[in-house]
Amino acid sequence: MSRNIKMVVAYEGTHYAGFQRQAGGVKTIQGALEEAIAQITGSMPNVIGAGRTDAGVHALGQVVHFHSETRLKEGQLLNALNAVLPRDIVICEVSEVPAEFHSRYSALSKTYSYRIWNDPVRPVFHREWLYHYKYPLDTAVMREAASFIVGQHDFKSFQASGSSVKTTVRTVHFCELMSEGPEITIRINADGFLYHMVRNIVGTLILVGTGRMSLAGFKAVLAACDRNAAGPTAPASGLCLEEVFYPEMKPEI
């Protein structure tokens, strides 16, 4: 009997060409998960993720699901997979879910974080999880600009080319900016994200933080619905998929 298995996965994306499986033997998170599951269960699955993180992007709470006839209990499957997966991928939770559950289409919202190390001296620890930006940033004005994206907006200005979505309208439930010493963390929860949306928002917030863009200018970028109006795309290294929320869950604000 086929079972629908849900897993929460954490990974460091530095050495992977993104989540989605690719041709030509390129290392991906999906490929590594499928190979590990096949090794444990004897059958190659089709692993579907809640978010298709790009090359170099990390996750603390990526959610995936796959169908399998394995008789292993959830705890046994978790332990067995963690024993064979690469050290930069960890299964955090395993549970059997109803057949209609879909990691991507059942999701209500996702939370991404972006971490910046704002100091003239580069970080030595956790450097693969941070964007080192050595010039001074005004976090107070960045925080005010970040508040402008909360609510339902057309985020076309922050969408990279190469996407074929039907609509670029998304609802951001919260966008918060926290700073502790040289580390700045931006957390965004929304009902969906466009291609490179978070990284383009962060790149534009950095322009605000350096004084190269005013608060009025940031508002104008959002209203322009034109990618050319926004700032550069921030590097992948600072981005992390923190958590995916489903009907039985509510995001913490």
Backbone bond lengths (Angstrom), bond angles and torsions (degrees), N, CA, C in turn:
res aa  C-N    CA-C-N  psi(-1)  N-CA   C-N-CA  omega(-1)  CA-C   N-CA-C  phi
1 M - - - 1.460 - - 1.523 110.04 -
2 S 1.322 116.68 130.15 1.456 120.83 -177.58 1.527 110.62 -75.93
3 R 1.310 115.70 135.41 1.459 122.25 178.79 1.527 108.95 -114.05
4 N 1.323 116.02 146.50 1.461 121.33 175.38 1.525 107.07 -97.30
5 I 1.325 116.29 113.29 1.455 122.12 -174.69 1.527 109.92 -106.66
6 K 1.314 115.37 126.17 1.467 122.19 176.41 1.521 108.81 -105.15
7 M 1.327 116.51 137.46 1.458 120.55 177.23 1.528 110.21 -133.52
8 V 1.312 115.97 143.88 1.460 122.32 169.96 1.530 106.56 -101.09
9 V 1.320 115.80 126.43 1.462 121.14 -171.61 1.528 110.30 -124.11
10 A 1.326 116.06 138.45 1.466 122.19 172.38 1.520 107.95 -115.80
11 Y 1.321 115.99 142.51 1.459 118.55 177.99 1.519 111.65 -157.27
12 E 1.327 114.02 153.45 1.452 121.42 170.10 1.526 106.38 -97.23
13 G 1.327 115.85 117.52 1.461 120.27 -172.13 1.509 115.69 -86.02
14 T 1.341 117.20 4.31 1.467 121.32 -172.57 1.520 113.05 -52.54
15 H 1.316 117.24 -43.70 1.464 120.91 -172.63 1.528 113.10 -101.95
16 Y 1.329 116.38 20.78 1.467 120.38 -179.03 1.527 110.76 -123.83
17 A 1.322 115.25 149.39 1.466 121.38 179.68 1.521 110.27 -87.82
18 G 1.327 116.53 40.30 1.450 121.53 179.29 1.511 112.54 97.92
19 F 1.334 115.54 -178.89 1.465 120.35 -179.92 1.519 111.91 -76.87
20 Q 1.312 117.59 -46.81 1.461 122.13 -168.16 1.520 113.12 -70.90
21 R 1.317 114.66 136.86 1.454 122.22 177.15 1.528 111.24 -55.67
22 Q 1.330 116.59 139.61 1.456 121.39 179.77 1.527 110.13 -132.76
23 A 1.315 114.95 158.48 1.459 120.26 179.49 1.525 110.07 -77.90
24 G 1.316 115.35 162.56 1.455 120.31 173.24 1.510 115.05 86.12
25 G 1.319 117.67 16.90 1.456 120.09 176.22 1.512 115.15 72.90
26 V 1.335 117.60 18.42 1.461 121.21 178.42 1.532 109.38 -71.25
27 K 1.338 116.43 139.03 1.466 120.64 -179.62 1.522 110.95 -72.70
28 T 1.328 116.45 123.67 1.460 121.83 175.46 1.525 109.17 -134.20
29 I 1.319 116.17 161.64 1.463 120.90 178.54 1.526 110.01 -66.54
30 Q 1.315 116.98 -46.19 1.468 120.82 179.38 1.524 110.86 -57.62
31 G 1.325 116.12 -45.13 1.458 120.00 -179.81 1.518 112.14 -61.91
32 A 1.341 116.43 -42.89 1.465 120.03 179.85 1.530 111.09 -64.76
33 L 1.332 117.34 -40.14 1.463 120.94 178.69 1.519 110.92 -65.21
34 E 1.325 116.54 -45.64 1.466 119.98 -178.34 1.524 111.59 -63.59
35 E 1.316 116.80 -40.28 1.470 120.16 178.49 1.527 111.03 -64.63
36 A 1.326 116.93 -40.74 1.466 120.53 179.81 1.530 110.94 -66.71
37 I 1.324 116.85 -43.83 1.470 120.62 179.55 1.524 110.50 -63.45
38 A 1.334 116.64 -41.54 1.463 120.44 178.58 1.529 110.75 -62.87
39 Q 1.323 116.28 -38.52 1.461 120.50 179.36 1.524 111.09 -64.26
40 I 1.335 117.01 -37.63 1.464 121.13 -177.00 1.523 112.42 -82.68
41 T 1.327 116.94 -39.95 1.471 120.33 -173.13 1.524 113.29 -98.72
42 G 1.333 117.55 -18.09 1.463 120.53 -178.53 1.506 113.62 84.51
43 S 1.334 117.61 6.23 1.463 121.43 -179.47 1.525 109.49 -138.62
44 M 1.353 116.28 133.33 1.461 120.33 -178.62 1.533 110.23 -77.32
45 P 1.320 118.61 120.38 1.467 121.78 -178.61 1.526 111.88 -92.53
46 N 1.307 115.73 172.84 1.464 122.26 168.76 1.520 106.19 -112.42
47 V 1.323 116.37 102.66 1.460 121.49 -177.26 1.521 109.13 -86.94
48 I 1.333 115.98 127.01 1.467 121.52 -179.80 1.517 108.93 -115.04
49 G 1.329 116.33 129.48 1.454 121.30 -177.27 1.513 112.82 -102.73
50 A 1.328 115.46 155.61 1.465 120.52 178.03 1.515 111.14 -70.32
51 G 1.325 116.90 -31.53 1.458 121.42 -179.83 1.515 110.13 -139.71
52 R 1.328 116.05 137.41 1.465 120.46 179.67 1.527 109.04 -93.24
53 T 1.313 115.65 78.33 1.452 120.14 -177.47 1.533 110.83 -61.75
54 D 1.336 115.49 144.81 1.462 121.33 -177.52 1.521 111.57 -79.70
55 A 1.320 114.48 174.21 1.468 120.75 176.49 1.525 110.27 -56.28
56 G 1.326 116.05 131.20 1.447 121.11 177.23 1.507 115.95 83.99
57 V 1.335 117.88 -4.80 1.468 122.02 -179.91 1.531 109.14 -88.84
58 H 1.315 116.65 143.70 1.456 122.54 -174.81 1.533 111.62 -104.71
59 A 1.331 115.48 172.96 1.471 120.38 176.07 1.517 109.96 -149.00
60 L 1.314 115.05 139.47 1.462 121.99 170.01 1.522 110.15 -106.14
61 G 1.335 116.30 -24.40 1.462 119.77 -175.57 1.510 113.45 -142.96
62 Q 1.331 117.01 42.38 1.470 119.81 172.88 1.525 108.15 -63.77
63 V 1.329 116.98 139.23 1.470 121.60 177.82 1.518 108.64 -114.12
64 V 1.336 116.28 132.48 1.460 121.74 178.19 1.527 108.41 -130.35
65 H 1.327 114.81 161.49 1.461 118.51 170.69 1.519 109.23 -142.05
66 F 1.318 115.67 156.98 1.465 121.82 176.32 1.525 108.33 -157.00
67 H 1.303 116.26 159.61 1.468 122.13 179.10 1.528 109.20 -103.11
68 S 1.305 115.33 136.37 1.458 119.91 -177.54 1.521 110.07 -153.12
69 E 1.331 115.99 152.26 1.463 121.62 175.60 1.527 111.59 -99.62
70 T 1.331 115.81 12.06 1.461 119.25 179.82 1.528 111.74 -58.51
71 R 1.325 115.28 143.78 1.473 120.81 177.17 1.523 111.60 -97.24
72 L 1.312 117.08 1.57 1.458 119.98 179.24 1.527 110.37 -64.54
73 K 1.322 116.25 139.72 1.457 120.67 174.99 1.525 109.31 -72.42
74 E 1.344 115.59 163.18 1.460 120.07 -175.40 1.534 112.40 -55.36
75 G 1.330 116.59 -47.01 1.453 120.55 -179.88 1.518 112.77 -64.47
76 Q 1.320 116.65 -38.34 1.462 120.51 178.35 1.527 110.84 -65.39
77 L 1.328 116.00 -41.33 1.456 120.34 179.86 1.532 110.45 -65.72
78 L 1.325 117.06 -43.15 1.466 121.23 178.86 1.535 110.55 -58.48
79 N 1.324 116.47 -49.43 1.464 120.12 -178.02 1.520 111.96 -65.46
80 A 1.322 116.29 -41.33 1.467 120.19 -178.10 1.524 110.98 -65.71
81 L 1.335 117.02 -42.20 1.466 120.29 -179.58 1.533 110.99 -67.49
82 N 1.308 117.26 -42.57 1.465 119.53 179.80 1.524 112.01 -65.41
83 A 1.325 116.55 -22.22 1.467 120.32 178.89 1.531 112.04 -75.54
84 V 1.337 117.12 -23.53 1.472 119.44 -175.70 1.529 113.30 -113.33
85 L 1.318 117.87 -14.75 1.465 120.29 -180.00 1.525 110.93 -72.24
86 P 1.345 117.54 154.90 1.463 120.44 173.33 1.533 109.98 -58.19
87 R 1.323 116.57 157.90 1.460 120.61 -174.13 1.519 112.57 -68.19
88 D 1.335 118.15 -17.56 1.468 119.91 -179.42 1.525 112.78 -94.79
89 I 1.340 116.91 13.36 1.474 122.34 173.09 1.525 108.03 -132.39
90 V 1.333 116.86 129.65 1.465 121.28 -179.14 1.524 109.69 -133.93
91 I 1.326 116.15 135.20 1.465 121.59 171.94 1.526 107.58 -86.85
92 C 1.326 116.87 120.67 1.467 121.92 -177.70 1.520 112.35 -91.84
93 E 1.332 116.40 -36.46 1.467 121.05 -178.12 1.525 109.64 -146.35
94 V 1.318 115.83 147.20 1.465 122.43 173.73 1.521 107.74 -134.49
95 S 1.327 116.86 132.34 1.468 120.28 177.37 1.520 110.05 -150.36
96 E 1.309 115.75 149.17 1.465 120.34 174.36 1.530 107.75 -88.21
97 V 1.319 116.24 132.76 1.463 121.51 -175.08 1.526 109.83 -125.33
98 P 1.341 117.61 164.16 1.462 120.47 179.04 1.534 111.68 -57.99
99 A 1.315 115.70 155.22 1.464 121.67 -175.58 1.514 112.09 -59.38
100 E 1.326 117.75 -29.51 1.468 120.26 -175.83 1.536 112.82 -81.73
101 F 1.339 117.82 -7.88 1.467 119.20 179.95 1.519 110.64 -66.58
102 H 1.332 115.62 134.29 1.466 122.25 176.93 1.523 107.47 -133.10
103 S 1.312 117.11 123.22 1.465 120.84 -173.59 1.523 112.52 -58.16
104 R 1.329 117.10 -33.28 1.459 120.30 -178.54 1.519 112.06 -91.48
105 Y 1.324 117.66 -52.32 1.460 120.57 -172.19 1.526 113.48 -79.06
106 S 1.322 118.51 -18.95 1.464 120.62 177.61 1.522 112.13 -85.98
107 A 1.326 117.24 -10.43 1.466 120.88 -175.79 1.523 111.58 -70.82
108 L 1.325 115.94 140.28 1.462 122.09 175.89 1.523 111.51 -91.90
109 S 1.326 116.24 -38.62 1.457 120.20 -178.97 1.520 109.51 -161.89
110 K 1.340 114.52 167.28 1.466 121.41 176.63 1.526 108.17 -134.40
111 T 1.324 115.29 151.05 1.454 121.23 172.96 1.524 109.34 -115.50
112 Y 1.324 115.44 124.84 1.457 121.98 173.52 1.529 108.50 -111.51
113 S 1.307 115.94 149.32 1.463 120.56 171.77 1.522 108.91 -122.62
114 Y 1.333 114.55 152.78 1.461 120.10 175.12 1.522 107.54 -133.76
115 R 1.341 116.50 127.78 1.466 121.85 -174.29 1.523 110.27 -113.88
116 I 1.315 115.08 130.22 1.461 122.96 179.88 1.527 108.83 -119.13
117 W 1.329 117.08 133.33 1.462 121.50 172.56 1.519 106.75 -100.16
118 N 1.338 115.74 103.77 1.459 121.41 -172.53 1.524 109.91 -101.48
119 D 1.312 114.82 86.91 1.458 120.98 -176.37 1.534 108.22 -159.85
120 P 1.334 118.27 146.59 1.467 119.19 178.09 1.527 112.96 -60.60
121 V 1.345 116.63 -28.37 1.462 121.06 -178.60 1.525 109.88 -96.36
122 R 1.294 116.68 129.22 1.469 120.88 -178.47 1.530 110.91 -66.93
123 P 1.324 118.22 151.51 1.464 121.13 -179.74 1.524 110.79 -78.35
124 V 1.314 116.44 147.78 1.461 119.61 176.17 1.525 110.99 -99.82
125 F 1.333 117.55 -30.83 1.457 121.47 178.74 1.537 110.00 -100.29
126 H 1.330 116.47 145.78 1.475 122.92 177.75 1.538 112.12 57.28
127 R 1.309 117.11 24.54 1.464 120.34 -174.90 1.520 112.73 -64.61
128 E 1.344 117.57 -24.67 1.461 120.11 179.57 1.527 111.91 -76.51
129 W 1.341 116.77 -12.09 1.460 122.29 -177.73 1.526 112.16 -105.27
130 L 1.320 117.15 7.28 1.458 121.04 -173.74 1.519 111.16 -131.05
131 Y 1.334 115.03 155.13 1.460 121.13 168.69 1.518 106.52 -104.11
132 H 1.309 117.09 116.41 1.464 120.53 179.47 1.520 108.81 -82.85
133 Y 1.334 115.28 112.38 1.467 121.26 176.59 1.521 106.85 -119.82
134 K 1.331 117.21 110.82 1.460 121.31 -167.78 1.525 115.28 -86.32
135 Y 1.331 117.82 -10.62 1.466 119.44 -178.13 1.531 110.19 -91.12
136 P 1.328 118.82 148.69 1.474 121.80 -175.44 1.536 112.13 -60.10
137 L 1.326 115.51 140.76 1.459 122.22 177.70 1.530 109.36 -124.04
138 D 1.320 115.64 137.53 1.466 122.23 176.26 1.529 107.45 -89.73
139 T 1.334 116.16 98.56 1.466 119.65 -174.87 1.527 112.09 -69.74
140 A 1.321 117.93 -27.46 1.467 120.24 -179.80 1.522 110.85 -64.84
141 V 1.314 117.46 -45.70 1.455 120.39 -179.84 1.524 110.63 -72.67
142 M 1.329 117.90 -32.65 1.469 121.11 175.13 1.527 110.33 -63.84
143 R 1.345 116.14 -40.22 1.469 120.62 179.68 1.528 110.48 -63.92
144 E 1.325 116.20 -40.07 1.471 119.36 178.95 1.526 110.50 -66.01
145 A 1.326 117.27 -42.36 1.470 120.50 178.26 1.519 110.73 -62.88
146 A 1.342 116.99 -39.85 1.466 121.31 -178.96 1.525 111.56 -60.73
147 S 1.337 116.73 -30.98 1.465 119.97 -179.27 1.530 111.94 -66.88
148 F 1.334 117.59 -21.17 1.464 120.97 -177.47 1.531 112.65 -68.73
149 I 1.330 117.13 -22.98 1.468 118.25 -175.88 1.524 112.65 -88.44
150 V 1.342 117.08 -6.25 1.461 120.12 179.11 1.530 109.61 -69.27
151 G 1.325 115.74 136.32 1.459 121.34 -177.24 1.517 111.01 109.79
152 Q 1.307 115.81 -172.33 1.470 120.90 -179.66 1.531 109.85 -91.11
153 H 1.326 115.68 122.97 1.458 121.43 -179.15 1.522 109.82 -143.27
154 D 1.310 115.24 163.49 1.461 121.15 168.77 1.531 106.13 -88.21
155 F 1.329 116.78 114.53 1.461 121.81 -175.24 1.526 112.59 -99.15
156 K 1.313 116.79 27.52 1.455 120.21 -177.94 1.526 112.29 -58.56
157 S 1.317 118.03 -32.05 1.469 121.26 178.65 1.520 112.22 -61.56
158 F 1.338 116.52 -23.31 1.458 120.77 -176.56 1.524 112.57 -107.96
159 Q 1.317 116.93 14.42 1.467 121.09 178.98 1.528 109.76 -100.20
160 A 1.322 115.78 129.94 1.464 120.21 175.50 1.521 109.61 -76.21
161 S 1.316 116.21 157.49 1.463 120.82 177.60 1.522 109.89 -68.96
162 G 1.310 116.47 160.74 1.450 120.93 178.03 1.510 114.24 99.42
163 S 1.329 117.06 8.57 1.462 120.95 179.57 1.529 109.68 -111.51
164 S 1.331 115.73 148.30 1.467 120.31 -178.31 1.525 111.47 -122.80
165 V 1.336 117.66 36.34 1.461 120.77 -179.44 1.528 110.73 -68.14
166 K 1.337 115.17 152.66 1.461 120.29 -177.70 1.531 111.77 -72.97
167 T 1.326 116.54 -33.66 1.462 120.05 -179.77 1.518 109.38 -142.42
168 T 1.327 116.25 147.30 1.464 121.26 178.08 1.534 111.52 -103.37
169 V 1.329 116.38 12.16 1.467 121.70 176.99 1.533 108.95 -83.82
170 R 1.319 115.72 128.45 1.462 121.46 178.42 1.526 108.55 -137.50
171 T 1.334 115.91 159.10 1.460 121.24 177.01 1.519 109.03 -112.57
172 V 1.329 116.20 118.04 1.465 122.15 176.17 1.524 107.78 -94.35
173 H 1.322 116.10 121.50 1.466 121.27 -177.82 1.527 111.74 -82.88
174 F 1.313 116.62 -37.32 1.461 119.54 172.36 1.521 109.62 -155.90
175 C 1.325 114.19 152.64 1.463 122.03 173.38 1.516 106.14 -142.15
176 E 1.307 116.98 108.21 1.453 121.45 -175.67 1.524 110.60 -119.26
177 L 1.323 115.41 146.79 1.462 121.67 178.21 1.516 108.50 -123.36
178 M 1.327 115.93 124.78 1.455 122.17 179.96 1.515 108.66 -123.72
179 S 1.325 116.45 146.53 1.459 119.88 177.22 1.519 109.91 -135.57
180 E 1.315 115.24 139.58 1.460 122.29 177.01 1.518 107.35 -142.35
181 G 1.311 115.76 108.84 1.452 119.28 -173.51 1.525 109.59 62.18
182 P 1.313 117.75 -134.45 1.467 119.70 -179.76 1.524 114.28 -81.39
183 E 1.341 117.24 -6.33 1.468 119.78 -175.32 1.534 111.44 -93.08
184 I 1.314 115.49 127.01 1.468 123.17 177.28 1.528 107.75 -113.49
185 T 1.325 116.92 130.05 1.460 121.34 177.93 1.523 109.56 -121.11
186 I 1.317 115.83 128.14 1.462 122.38 176.23 1.524 107.38 -112.73
187 R 1.335 117.22 122.92 1.470 122.16 179.96 1.519 109.12 -116.62
188 I 1.336 115.55 130.93 1.459 121.37 -178.44 1.522 109.05 -130.56
189 N 1.324 116.14 128.43 1.466 121.59 172.80 1.517 108.72 -115.47
190 A 1.329 116.54 131.62 1.467 121.17 -179.07 1.517 109.80 -148.90
191 D 1.336 115.10 163.78 1.464 119.47 178.99 1.527 111.95 -75.85
192 G 1.307 117.02 -7.97 1.458 121.84 176.57 1.515 109.38 -179.81
193 F 1.319 115.99 158.89 1.457 120.81 -178.41 1.526 110.06 -130.38
194 L 1.320 115.37 139.65 1.450 121.64 175.87 1.526 109.54 -82.18
195 Y 1.325 116.46 167.25 1.452 122.53 -179.44 1.535 110.11 -59.95
196 H 1.334 116.77 118.95 1.464 124.47 -179.63 1.532 113.25 65.11
197 M 1.326 117.70 17.74 1.465 121.10 -175.36 1.529 111.86 -58.28
198 V 1.330 118.19 -50.31 1.454 120.42 -177.17 1.523 110.78 -64.96
199 R 1.306 117.18 -44.19 1.467 120.74 -178.01 1.534 111.28 -65.50
200 N 1.321 117.26 -33.14 1.467 120.08 177.55 1.525 111.58 -75.08
201 I 1.327 116.79 -34.93 1.468 120.10 174.10 1.523 109.73 -63.78
202 V 1.320 116.73 -45.93 1.466 120.32 -179.63 1.528 110.88 -62.64
203 G 1.325 117.21 -43.36 1.459 119.89 178.54 1.515 112.30 -59.94
204 T 1.330 117.01 -34.37 1.463 121.44 178.94 1.522 111.08 -77.17
205 L 1.342 117.08 -36.98 1.465 120.35 175.60 1.532 111.15 -62.94
206 I 1.311 117.09 -33.85 1.460 120.25 177.55 1.529 110.34 -64.58
207 L 1.323 117.15 -37.54 1.471 119.65 175.32 1.532 110.51 -60.40
208 V 1.331 115.92 -40.24 1.465 120.34 177.50 1.528 109.98 -64.95
209 G 1.329 116.29 -43.23 1.452 121.23 -178.02 1.513 114.41 -65.27
210 T 1.331 116.63 -24.86 1.468 120.36 178.21 1.520 112.38 -92.87
211 G 1.329 116.95 -5.75 1.458 120.90 -179.41 1.509 114.04 86.82
212 R 1.330 116.97 3.34 1.466 119.74 179.19 1.531 112.43 -80.68
213 M 1.336 116.64 -10.86 1.462 121.47 175.25 1.521 107.88 -138.66
214 S 1.314 117.01 136.09 1.461 121.67 179.23 1.524 110.33 -84.03
215 L 1.336 115.27 169.40 1.466 119.22 174.64 1.524 110.81 -62.16
216 A 1.326 116.00 -40.15 1.470 119.90 177.14 1.522 110.09 -63.84
217 G 1.320 116.42 -36.18 1.456 120.40 178.17 1.513 111.88 -65.42
218 F 1.340 116.86 -37.96 1.463 120.73 177.82 1.528 110.44 -64.76
219 K 1.337 116.49 -43.48 1.465 120.38 176.33 1.526 110.80 -59.55
220 A 1.325 116.22 -39.52 1.464 121.04 -179.76 1.522 111.24 -65.56
221 V 1.328 116.51 -36.40 1.468 120.35 177.46 1.522 110.06 -61.64
222 L 1.331 116.67 -46.86 1.465 120.97 -179.75 1.523 110.78 -59.95
223 A 1.324 116.64 -40.38 1.470 121.37 -177.71 1.522 112.94 -76.22
224 A 1.334 116.78 -21.17 1.464 120.31 -172.95 1.524 113.67 -70.48
225 C 1.336 117.13 -28.60 1.477 121.45 -175.25 1.529 110.84 53.27
226 D 1.327 114.63 43.01 1.460 121.37 -176.47 1.527 108.19 -141.99
227 R 1.320 116.53 115.12 1.472 120.60 -178.55 1.528 111.70 -57.48
228 N 1.302 118.38 -32.21 1.461 121.26 -178.76 1.525 112.48 -65.84
229 A 1.339 116.96 -17.69 1.465 120.17 -179.37 1.521 112.03 -80.86
230 A 1.331 116.83 -23.19 1.463 121.22 -174.82 1.527 111.59 -86.38
231 G 1.330 115.25 174.80 1.452 121.77 -179.17 1.510 112.39 -81.00
232 P 1.335 116.46 -176.27 1.469 121.27 -178.82 1.522 111.89 -69.85
233 T 1.311 116.20 163.43 1.455 122.19 177.02 1.522 109.72 -79.57
234 A 1.317 117.01 122.28 1.465 120.64 177.97 1.534 109.25 -68.02
235 P 1.332 117.61 150.99 1.472 120.97 -177.90 1.528 112.87 -60.09
236 A 1.319 115.82 154.71 1.462 121.95 -177.94 1.525 112.51 -66.76
237 S 1.325 117.80 -28.57 1.461 121.66 -170.92 1.523 114.14 -58.05
238 G 1.337 117.78 -29.97 1.461 120.05 -177.29 1.514 114.86 -83.78
239 L 1.334 117.75 -8.11 1.469 121.22 -171.62 1.525 111.93 -94.23
240 C 1.328 114.96 138.28 1.464 120.78 179.78 1.534 110.09 -143.28
241 L 1.327 116.08 132.50 1.466 121.82 172.27 1.520 107.17 -81.76
242 E 1.325 116.34 107.98 1.464 120.46 -173.23 1.523 113.29 -83.09
243 E 1.324 116.58 -47.26 1.467 118.96 -173.09 1.517 110.68 -159.47
244 V 1.341 114.63 148.78 1.462 121.98 176.34 1.526 107.26 -119.21
245 F 1.321 116.49 133.18 1.457 121.43 -175.17 1.529 110.82 -110.79
246 Y 1.337 114.00 141.15 1.462 121.74 -178.29 1.523 109.19 -123.07
247 P 1.330 119.04 172.61 1.470 120.69 -173.26 1.514 115.84 -50.69
248 E 1.339 117.27 -31.69 1.466 119.54 -179.02 1.518 112.70 -84.73
249 M 1.355 116.81 0.21 1.464 121.45 -177.80 1.520 110.59 -121.12
250 K 1.324 116.03 154.12 1.456 121.26 175.11 1.526 108.59 -127.92
251 P 1.344 117.62 135.16 1.467 118.77 -179.85 1.515 111.83 -67.62
252 E 1.325 116.11 141.97 1.449 120.83 176.45 1.518 109.48 -81.53
253 I 1.307 116.30 128.82 1.473 121.08 -178.60 1.527 108.78 -109.45
